[in-house]
Amino acid sequence: MSAEVPEVHSPAVQSAVRKIFRRVVPLFFVMFVANYMDRVNLGFAQDELRADVGLSAAAFGLGAGIFFIAYAIFEVPSNMLMERFGAKVWLTRIMISWGVVATAMAFVDSVEMFYALRFLLGVAEAGFFPAVIYYFSRWLPDSHRGRATSIFLMGSGTATVIVGPVSGALMELHGIWGHAGWQWMFFIEGVFSVVLGFVVYRFLDSGVEQATWLTDEEKSGLVAAIDAEQDERDARRGGKAAGVSRWKLLADPQMLLFLWIYFAINVALYAVTFWLPSIVDDIGGVSDFQVGLLTAVPWLCALAALFVSGRVSDRIGRRRPVLVVLLLLGGCGTLLAVFVSPWVGLGALCLAAMGFKPASPVFWTIPQSYLDARAAAPGIALINSIGNLGGFVAPTAFGIIEDTTGSTKGGLVGLTVVGFLAALSVLLVRGGGRNDRVRTRPARAVAAPAPETTPGAARTAQPGPATA
């Protein structure tokens, strides 16, 4: 995951960026894989868990979704605590605590315990995503954050591919030492996250200044480049105050559109994620492991679409048309799945995954280009926390629909409507186009000032030019 660093910064900054892409970015990628796996592996345990614990489809859907209620409530407090304790300690705490709760899911024996642990999992994971996005803003210049964010978001795409075969294989451990397959799945995948948490503590640093693997020249150059970009934004925007109220963000019609669109993307994405194993199981005559393998197929297609859509949107420099196409593709896929056989429906859900999964990273480029740098941290946290409530609505609604109608087809029709409405809403958004993009010149390396030998020396000293 090394980065090809364009020569727009000093050699020290280029060297520091390469080291960050070798050490920090891959670590966040693996963390997101574990994060997403522990969040969505519930879908593979659905049938056995419901039978052993006595859950209805509606109760299962509510438990799957209640995670996102806790996530939304505790996301902002989590970010505030990260500022107090530092990224190293706080991200380690997030990782280990969610691993412990995910492991405890192996011992669920009642509906109440199921609800409680899903809620606690949301509490434990709260703040992870915006913390990483903010971390990149303090470690990388503007010209490299997009690539780092894309690699990080690929973690969730990778997780959706591997969680099927891995979880399916672990489900095959049913009966060993008297435990069900779903218990082994939760236990082993949760323990992996706990172990990874200790690795995070070993390799992560809170700030550039604490990174012993960077030279002093690399540290000072990196900090100067990031600060210079912020100074340029200040000058361009007339030196506005740094404080940005979340209430003011909510008063911005564009922010309200961002909230709705990201909410809709999450409704569609998590509905497909949680209920895809059940839909695949309807094919009949397949084992748990085979269900896992078949479930991975739509997400493999989504990974390819993720790569292509990212390159296309970068090349044409216009995010909105790409996002509209992806949302329409996802809606058409879910609509087609309603009217065809289970095997053909699997192909239709490939189209849905290819639309809804890449929609998320393409979407994030739009608010990033619209928001001022100092509004980005609260803005991203707000969009992420409210938008993730879609993860509550989707499985809850699907569970109620299945209990009421005996089928998930009504839910798939609902996803079609959501996808189409979100696509129409994107047309109203500003940002994400060539004329809307925030343009910043590469930060120049600032040479150390020469010793002052005369009273006028400080006035005549000039910054050294950027090294090509």
C-alpha positions in Angstrom: 0.0 0.0 0.0 2.9 2.3 -0.6 2.1 5.6 -2.2 3.5 7.1 -5.3 4.2 10.6 -4.0 4.0 13.4 -6.6 6.9 15.8 -6.3 5.0 18.8 -5.1 6.4 18.8 -1.6 9.9 18.8 -0.2 11.9 15.5 -0.1 11.3 15.3 3.6 7.5 15.5 3.3 7.6 13.0 0.4 9.6 10.6 2.5 7.3 11.1 5.5 4.2 10.4 3.4 5.7 7.2 2.0 6.4 6.0 5.6 2.8 6.8 6.7 1.4 4.8 3.8 3.6 1.9 4.7 3.0 1.9 8.5 -0.2 3.7 9.4 -2.6 3.4 6.4 -2.3 -0.5 6.2 -3.0 -0.6 10.0 -6.2 1.3 9.7 -7.2 -0.9 6.7 -6.8 -4.1 8.8 -8.7 -2.4 11.7 -11.6 -1.6 9.4 -11.7 -5.1 8.2 -12.0 -6.4 11.8 -14.5 -3.6 12.6 -16.8 -4.4 9.7 -16.6 -8.1 10.3 -17.6 -7.9 13.9 -20.4 -5.5 12.9 -22.1 -7.6 10.2 -21.1 -11.3 10.9 -24.5 -11.4 12.7 -26.2 -12.1 9.3 -24.5 -15.4 9.0 -25.6 -16.6 12.4 -29.2 -15.5 11.8 -31.0 -18.8 11.3 -29.1 -20.8 14.1 -29.2 -17.9 16.5 -32.9 -17.3 16.1 -33.6 -21.0 16.6 -31.3 -21.4 19.7 -32.3 -18.1 21.4 -35.9 -17.9 20.3 -35.7 -14.7 18.2 -38.4 -13.7 15.7 -37.4 -12.0 12.5 -38.5 -8.6 13.9 -36.5 -9.2 17.1 -33.4 -10.2 15.1 -33.8 -7.1 12.9 -34.2 -4.8 15.9 -31.1 -6.3 17.6 -29.1 -5.9 14.4 -30.1 -2.3 14.1 -29.9 -1.2 17.7 -26.1 -1.2 17.3 -26.4 1.9 15.2 -28.5 3.8 17.8 -25.7 3.4 20.3 -23.2 4.3 17.6 -25.0 7.5 16.8 -25.5 8.5 20.5 -21.9 8.0 21.6 -20.0 9.0 18.5 -19.5 12.7 19.4 -18.6 12.0 23.1 -16.1 9.4 21.8 -14.5 12.0 19.6 -14.2 14.4 22.5 -12.6 11.8 24.7 -10.1 11.0 21.9 -9.0 14.7 21.9 -8.4 14.3 25.7 -6.6 10.9 25.7 -5.0 11.0 22.3 -5.5 8.8 19.2 -3.1 6.1 20.3 -4.9 5.3 23.6 -8.4 5.9 22.4 -8.3 4.0 19.1 -6.7 1.1 21.1 -9.5 1.3 23.6 -12.1 1.2 20.8 -10.5 -1.8 19.2 -10.1 -3.9 22.4 -13.5 -3.0 23.9 -15.4 -3.9 20.7 -13.5 -7.1 20.5 -14.5 -8.0 24.0 -18.1 -7.3 23.3 -18.0 -9.2 20.0 -16.6 -12.2 21.8 -19.3 -12.0 24.4 -21.9 -12.5 21.7 -20.9 -16.2 21.7 -22.7 -16.5 25.1 -26.1 -14.9 24.2 -28.9 -17.0 25.7 -31.9 -14.6 25.7 -33.5 -11.8 23.7 -32.6 -9.2 26.4 -28.9 -10.2 26.3 -28.9 -10.1 22.6 -30.2 -6.5 22.6 -27.8 -5.5 25.4 -24.7 -6.8 23.7 -25.6 -5.3 20.3 -26.1 -1.9 22.0 -22.8 -2.2 23.9 -21.1 -3.1 20.6 -22.3 0.2 19.2 -21.0 2.0 22.3 -17.6 0.4 21.9 -17.2 1.1 18.2 -18.6 4.7 18.4 -16.1 7.3 17.0 -13.9 4.9 15.1 -14.6 6.1 11.5 -14.5 9.9 12.1 -11.4 9.4 14.3 -9.5 7.8 11.5 -10.7 10.5 9.0 -9.6 13.2 11.4 -6.3 11.4 12.0 -5.5 11.5 8.3 -6.2 15.3 8.3 -3.5 15.8 10.9 -0.9 13.4 9.3 -1.2 13.9 5.6 -1.3 16.9 3.2 -4.5 17.4 1.2 -3.0 15.9 -1.9 -2.7 12.5 -0.2 -5.7 12.2 2.1 -8.0 11.1 -0.7 -5.8 8.1 -1.5 -5.4 7.2 2.2 -9.2 7.5 2.8 -9.9 5.2 -0.2 -7.5 2.5 1.0 -9.1 2.8 4.5 -12.6 2.4 3.0 -11.5 -0.6 1.0 -11.3 -2.3 4.4 -15.1 -2.6 4.6 -15.2 -3.8 1.0 -12.6 -6.4 1.8 -14.4 -7.4 4.9 -17.7 -8.0 3.0 -15.8 -10.4 0.7 -13.9 -12.4 3.4 -16.6 -12.4 6.1 -18.7 -14.8 4.1 -16.2 -17.6 3.6 -14.5 -17.1 7.0 -17.8 -17.0 9.0 -19.2 -19.9 7.0 -16.2 -22.0 7.7 -16.4 -21.2 11.4 -20.1 -22.0 11.4 -19.0 -25.5 10.3 -17.4 -26.0 13.8 -20.9 -26.7 15.1 -20.8 -29.3 17.9 -17.1 -29.0 18.8 -16.8 -29.1 22.6 -20.5 -28.8 22.8 -20.8 -25.3 21.3 -22.8 -24.2 18.3 -21.2 -23.0 15.1 -22.5 -19.4 15.6 -20.8 -19.4 19.1 -17.4 -20.3 17.6 -17.8 -17.7 14.9 -18.5 -14.8 17.4 -15.8 -16.0 19.8 -12.9 -16.4 17.3 -13.6 -13.2 15.3 -14.0 -11.2 18.5 -10.7 -12.5 19.9 -9.0 -11.5 16.7 -10.1 -7.9 17.3 -8.8 -8.0 20.8 -5.4 -9.2 19.7 -5.3 -6.6 16.9 -6.0 -3.9 19.6 -2.7 -4.6 21.2 -0.9 -4.5 17.9 -2.5 -1.0 17.3 -1.1 0.2 20.6 2.4 -1.0 19.6 2.5 0.7 16.2 0.2 3.8 16.4 1.2 7.3 17.5 -1.1 10.1 18.6 0.6 12.9 16.7 3.4 13.5 14.2 5.7 14.7 17.0 5.5 11.3 18.8 6.5 9.3 15.7 10.0 8.0 16.5 10.0 6.3 13.0 10.1 9.8 11.4 13.2 12.0 11.3 13.1 15.5 12.8 13.2 16.9 9.3 10.3 14.8 8.2 8.3 15.8 11.2 8.9 19.5 10.8 8.3 19.4 7.1 5.0 17.5 7.5 3.7 19.8 10.2 4.7 22.8 8.1 3.0 21.5 5.0 -0.3 20.8 6.8 -0.3 24.1 8.7 0.5 26.0 5.5 -2.5 24.5 3.8 -4.8 25.5 6.6 -3.3 29.0 6.6 -4.1 29.2 2.9 -7.7 28.2 3.6 -7.9 30.9 6.3 -6.7 33.5 3.8 -9.0 32.4 1.1 -12.0 32.4 3.5 -11.2 35.7 5.1 -9.8 34.3 8.3 -13.1 33.1 9.7 -13.2 31.8 13.3 -12.3 28.2 13.8 -15.3 27.2 16.0 -18.1 25.6 14.0 -21.4 24.8 15.7 -23.1 21.5 14.9 -26.4 23.5 15.1 -25.1 25.9 12.4 -24.2 22.9 10.3 -27.8 21.5 10.7 -29.1 24.9 9.4 -27.2 24.5 6.2 -29.6 23.0 3.5 -26.6 21.3 1.9 -25.7 19.5 5.1 -29.3 18.3 5.4 -29.0 16.8 1.9 -25.7 15.2 2.9 -27.4 13.7 6.0 -30.3 12.3 4.0 -28.2 10.9 1.1 -25.7 9.1 3.4 -28.6 7.8 5.5 -30.2 6.4 2.3 -26.9 4.8 1.3 -26.6 3.1 4.7 -30.3 1.9 4.6 -29.6 0.2 1.3 -26.1 -1.1 2.1 -26.9 -2.6 5.5 -30.2 -4.1 4.4 -28.3 -6.0 1.7 -25.5 -6.9 4.1 -27.6 -8.3 7.0 -30.2 -10.1 4.8 -28.0 -11.3 1.9 -27.1 -14.6 3.7 -30.8 -15.4 4.4 -31.7 -14.6 0.7 -28.8 -16.9 -0.5 -29.9 -19.6 1.9 -33.3 -19.6 0.1 -31.6 -21.2 -2.9 -31.6 -24.4 -0.9 -29.3 -27.4 -0.8 -26.2 -25.5 0.3 -24.1 -25.8 3.4 -23.2 -22.9 5.8 -19.8 -22.7 4.1 -21.3 -22.6 0.6 -23.7 -19.9 1.7 -20.6 -17.9 2.9 -18.9 -18.4 -0.5 -22.0 -17.4 -2.5 -22.5 -14.4 -0.3 -19.0 -13.2 -1.1 -19.8 -13.1 -4.8 -21.8 -9.8 -4.8 -19.1 -8.2 -2.7 -16.3 -9.3 -5.0 -18.3 -7.5 -7.8 -18.6 -4.5 -5.5 -14.9 -4.4 -4.9 -14.3 -4.2 -8.7 -16.9 -1.5 -8.9 -15.3 0.3 -6.0 -12.0 0.5 -7.8 -13.5 1.5 -11.2 -15.9 4.1 -9.8 -13.0 5.7 -7.8 -10.8 6.0 -10.8 -13.6 7.3 -13.0 -14.7 10.0 -10.5 -11.0 11.0 -10.0 -10.4 11.2 -13.7 -13.4 13.2 -14.7 -13.3 15.3 -11.5 -17.1 15.1 -11.2 -18.5 13.1 -8.3 -22.2 13.7 -8.5 -22.9 12.0 -11.9 -20.9 8.9 -10.7 -22.9 8.8 -7.5 -26.2 9.1 -9.3 -25.3 6.2 -11.6 -24.3 4.0 -8.7 -27.5 4.7 -6.7 -29.6 4.0 -9.8 -27.7 0.8 -10.4 -28.2 -0.4 -6.8 -31.9 0.4 -7.0 -32.3 -1.5 -10.3 -30.5 -4.5 -8.7 -32.8 -4.7 -5.7 -35.9 -4.3 -7.9 -34.8 -7.1 -10.3 -34.2 -9.4 -7.3 -37.9 -9.2 -6.4 -39.1 -10.8 -9.7 -36.6 -13.6 -10.4 -35.6 -17.0 -9.1 -33.1 -17.2 -6.1 -30.1 -18.0 -8.4 -30.9 -15.1 -10.8 -31.7 -13.0 -7.7 -28.1 -13.6 -6.6 -26.9 -12.0 -9.8 -29.4 -9.1 -9.3 -27.9 -8.5 -5.8 -24.5 -8.4 -7.4 -25.8 -5.3 -9.3 -27.2 -3.9 -6.0 -23.9 -4.4 -4.2 -22.0 -2.9 -7.2 -24.2 0.2 -6.8 -24.6 0.7 -3.1 -21.1 -0.3 -1.8 -19.1 2.1 -4.0 -21.6 4.9 -3.4 -20.2 5.5 0.1 -16.6 6.5 -0.8 -17.7 8.5 -3.8 -20.2 10.3 -1.5 -17.6 11.3 1.0 -15.6 13.2 -1.6 -18.5 15.6 -1.9 -18.8 17.0 1.6 -15.0 17.0 1.9 -14.9 19.4 -1.1 -17.8 21.5 0.3 -16.9 21.9 4.0 -14.2 24.3 5.3 -11.3 22.4 6.9 -12.4 23.4 10.4 -16.0 22.4 9.7 -14.8 19.1 8.3 -14.3 17.4 11.7 -17.7 18.1 13.2 -19.3 17.9 9.8 -18.0 14.4 9.1 -18.9 13.2 12.6 -22.4 14.6 12.2 -23.0 13.0 8.7 -21.5 9.7 9.9 -23.5 9.5 13.1 -26.9 10.5 11.6 -26.3 8.6 8.4 -25.4 5.4 10.2 -28.9 5.4 11.7 -29.8 3.9 8.3 -28.1 0.8 9.7 -30.8 0.7 12.4 -33.8 1.3 10.0 -32.8 -1.2 7.4 -32.6 -4.5 9.4 -35.4 -3.5 11.7 -37.7 -2.7 8.8 -36.7 -5.9 7.0 -37.4 -8.0 10.1 -40.9 -6.5 10.5 -41.7 -7.0 6.8 -40.6 -10.6 6.9 -42.6 -11.3 10.0 -45.7 -9.6 8.4 -45.5 -11.0 4.9 -43.3 -14.0 5.2 -41.0 -12.6 2.5 -38.2 -10.1 2.1 -39.5 -8.9 -1.3 -41.3 -5.9 0.2 -38.1 -4.8 1.8 -36.3 -5.1 -1.6 -38.9 -2.9 -3.2 -38.4 -0.3 -0.4 -34.7 -0.3 -1.1 -35.4 0.4 -4.8 -37.4 3.5 -3.8 -34.7 4.6 -1.4 -32.0 4.3 -4.0 -33.9 6.2 -6.6 -34.9 9.0 -4.2 -31.2 9.4 -3.1 -30.1 9.6 -6.7 -32.6 12.4 -7.3 -31.4 14.2 -4.2 -27.7 14.1 -5.4 -28.7 16.4 -8.3 -29.6 19.1 -5.7 -26.2 19.0 -4.0 -23.4 21.5 -4.5 -19.8 20.2 -4.3 -18.1 17.3 -6.0 -17.6 19.0 -9.4 -14.7 20.7 -11.1 -16.0 24.1 -10.3 -16.9 23.3 -6.7 -13.7 21.6 -5.7 -11.6 23.4 -3.1 -8.3 24.0 -4.8 -5.2 24.3 -2.8 -1.7 24.8 -4.1 0.9 22.4 -2.8 2.5 23.5 0.5 6.0 24.8 0.1 8.8 23.7 2.3 9.9 26.5 4.6 13.6 26.8 5.1 14.9 27.5 8.6 15.5 31.2 9.0 19.1 32.3 8.9 20.6 33.6 12.1 19.8 37.2 12.6 23.0 39.3 12.4 21.5 42.7 11.8 18.3 44.4 12.9 17.0 44.1 9.3 18.0 40.5 8.7 14.6 39.1 9.7 12.8 41.4 7.3 15.0 40.5 4.4 15.1 36.7 5.0 13.0 34.9 2.5 11.6 31.3 2.7 13.5 28.7 0.7 11.7 27.5 -2.5 10.0 24.1 -2.6 12.3 21.4 -3.7 11.0 19.6 -6.8 
